[in-house]
Amino acid sequence: MSTPPFLTLPACARAARVATPRGEFAVLRAEPAGAVRGSALLVPGFTGSKEDFIGLLEPLAAAGFRVTAVDQRGQYETGGPDEAAAYEVAALGADVRALTGVLTAEDGPLHLLGHSFGGQVVREAVLAAAADGPLPWRSLTLVSTGPGAIDPTEAARTKLLLDALPVMTLEEIWQVMRQMDESSGEPRAALAPEVAEFLHRRWVANVPQALAVTGGHLVSAPDRVDELAAVVAGVLPVLVLSGVRDYAWPVPEQSRMAERLGARRVVVADAGHSPNAEQPAATAEALAAFWA
């Protein structure tokens, strides 16, 4: 679960909703004060939200990029139906394509970025779009994501959640997770009260069916990197970015994925699974350099 470094929006950003043919999506939008060098759509991962990118908004806007960070269907302030089909990765990829169509009409061609599970969602969007014609994006960035299923240790933790979802409320699961954290004995940084309250509020706002379907995908996801490499080669620049450590997909596995994609590779120092939240300044610098 990514933890935003703060919650107060910078002056360049605002909360909004974007209407698409597939429904409305809650977003954070940041606008440069001067000339716009490009626009980007940022897609969060499992149990995440648009706030996972809040630390990137100001530095990316200062670098000249108009940025839209979104809550996926079933997440936090977007919500969604209690229907499993709505959260299949193909359906979420279709949501990304719908958002792309609306934002491109306003902002021009987008740089597309997916974090963690969001990386596999944007991969699905690119593969589906390639079957229909030219790709509508300027670049693709995969942040802390991998070629297929998550690491077995993290998969075991996710399976515990999948087993609990049919028999416990999200509030009950939250309390169990807090108890497990406290009894683990591992040192954890103290959170500001407003951030701790936000994490709780975001968790219970998830659609349980969305957690069940997307969590199920993570523990059994197929490796589609070769398919992606075939459609982006010579067409769409790709960046694979991660921290120096990652509990979900080992960093060497992400590096091998970058090689298979012929992608640029960036490893952010002193960052784990969420460099966008843990080291936003360095992450924004790497993104702006790639997008430029």
N, C-alpha and C positions, 0 to 999 in steps of 0.2 A: 504494500500500500504506500503510494507516494505521499509525502508530507510537505505541503506548501511551506516555504520559508516565512511567508506573511500572507495576509488576506486583504489589506487595504489596496485598492486599485491605484496605480499611478495616474497622474493627471492626464496622460495620453490615452487612457483606456476607459471603457464603459461596458456594462453588462447589457445584453440585448437578446433578442430571439430572432432567428432566421427562419422564415417560412419557405418550405420547399414542396414539390409535388408529393413527397413522402412524409410530410408533417413538419411541425415546428421543432427547432432545436435551440436549446439555451447555449449562448456563446459569451465569450469575452472578446472584445475587439479593441485593438490598439492602432492608433493613427499617427504617422510621422508628422512632425510640425512643419517640415519642409517638403522637398520633392520626394516622390514615392519611387523607390528603386525596384520594387516588386511586392508581391503579396503572398501570404502563406496561410495554409490551413493545417492546424495542429490537432491530432486525434489521440486521446489518452488511452490508457490501458485498463486492464481488469481491476475493478474496485476503485478506479480513478475518476477524474473529472477535469474540466477545463482549468480549474485552479492549480493543477499540477504544473501548468505553464506560466503561472502568474509572474514568476521571477524573470521570465524571458521577455515579457511584454515591453517594458521600458527600454532595455538595451537594443532590442530589435527595432523598435520604432525609432530610436535615436540613430540607428544605422540606416534608416530610410525604408523600412519594411512595414507594410500594413499587415497586421496579424489577426487571425481569427482562431481562437481556441474553443473547442466544442465539447459539450457533454454528449456522449453517444446515447442512442436509444436505450432506455432502461437505467441510465445513470443520473444521479443527483437531480438536477432541475429540468431535465428533458422528460424523464418518465417514459412510460410505454405500456402496452397491453400485457395481460397475463397469458400470452400465447408463445409457446416455445419457438415457433417458426420466425417470429419477429427478431430473434436474437442469434439466429444462425449466422455464421461469418459471411455468407453470401449476401444475406439481407443487410447486414451492417455495412458491407462494402457498397451495396446499392445506395445506402444512405449517404456515404461519402461521395459517391458520384452525383447524387442529387444536390448536395451542398456545393460541390464543385461547380455545377451548372449555374446555380444562383450567384455564387460569389464571383465566378469568372465574368458573368454579365456585368457585375458592378466594378470589379477590381482588375480584370484582365487575367491572363493565365497564372495559375497558382503554383507555388512550391508546396508539395505535399509531404507531411511528416506524420509518422505514427510511432508512439511510444509503447513498448512492451506488447501486450495483446493488440494494441492499436496498430502496431507495425504489421501484424498479420491481417488486420482488417484492411489497411491501405494496400497491402499486397494483393488482396482479393479484388479490391476496386480496380487496380491497374490491370490485372489479368482479365477481368470482365470487360474493361474498356477496350483492351487490345483486340478483343474478338469483334468489336463493333466499328473499329476504324482508328484514326490517329489518336494518340494519347493527348488528353487535354491539359496536362501539367507541364511545368517547366523543369521540375526536378523531383526526386524522391529521396526522403531521408528516413532511415530505419534506426530508431533509438532504443538501445537495450532490448532488442528482440532477437529471435533466433529462427532457424530454418524449419523447425518442427515443434514437437512437444517440449514442455519445460523439463528441467532437470529432475531426475527421479525423487530426490529429497523434497523438492518443492511440490512435485506432483502428489506425493503422499500427504502433504499438508492440505493441498487443494481438495483431495479426495475426502478428507475429514469434513471440510466445509460442505461438499456435495452430499455427504451422508446426513449432515445436520439439517440442511435446508428443508427437507420435507416434514421434519418433526419439531423444529424450533423456529421461533420468530427471529427476525434480524436483531432485535434488542437482546434477546436471550443469547444469541451467538456472540454479539458484541461483548456482553459481560463475561462470557467464557474466554474470549480472546484476551481480554484485559487481565483476567486471572492467570492465564497461561503466561503472558508477558511478565507479570509480577513474580511468578514463581520460577521463571527461567534462570534467574540469577545473573543474566547478562546485563551489563551497564547500558543504560539508555539515556539519551539526552532529554532533559526536561523540556516539555513543550509549553509555549505561551498558552494561557488559559483559553484564549479565543481560537487558537489553532486546535487544541484538544477538543473543544466543543464542536468545531467545524467537522473534524474527522468523525465524531459520533453522529452528527446530524447528516453528513453525507452517506455514511454507512447505512443508516436506517431508511434513507430515501431511495436506495437501490430497489429495483424491481426484483424480487427473489427469483423469478423465472429467468431473468437476464443473467443473474449470477450462476444459476444452474447450467444454462446452455453454454455460456462463454467459458465457465470453469471446466466444463466437460470437453470443450474444444482444446483448451490449453494442455490437458493431460493426454490428448490423443491426436494432436494436430499433425497432418501430413507434411512432409518436406516438399515444398513447391518452389524451391530456389531455382532449380534448373529451368522451370517454366518461366519464372520471372526474368531470369537472365536472357532468355531467348527473345522476350518482347521489349526489353529496355536497351539491348545492345545497340549502340550507335544512335539511339533515339532519345533516351531519358537519362541524364546524369544521376548517379546514385551515390549517396553518402551513408555509410554505416558508422554510427557513433555510439559509444558506450562509456561507462566508467572503467576503472581499473579492476573492479570486482563486480560480480553479479551472481545473485542466488538463483535467478530464474533460468538463464542460459549462460553457461561458462563463457568467459571472455574469449578464450581461444576458439571456441565454436563460432562466436560472432565474427572473429577475424577470418576464419575459413569461409564463412558465408560471404564476406566482403570480397574475398578472392574469387569465389565462384561467380559473383555478380560483376566483377571488374569494377568494383566501387572504390571510391575514396574512403579511407579509414581514419577515424579520429578516436583516440582514447583520452578521456578527460581525467586529469590528475585529481586524486583525493575525492573520487566520486564512486558511488555504487550503482544500484539499479536505476536510480533516477537522477542523472546528472543535470537534467532540466530544473530540478528542485534543489539539489544538493550543491551544485556549482553553476548557478544560472549565468553568471557573467562570462565564464570561460566557455560554456555551452553556446551562449548567444554569439560570442565572437567567432566560434567555429562555424556556426550556421550562417552568419552574415558573410563570412569569407567564401563559403561554398556557394551560397545563393548568388553572390556577386560574380 
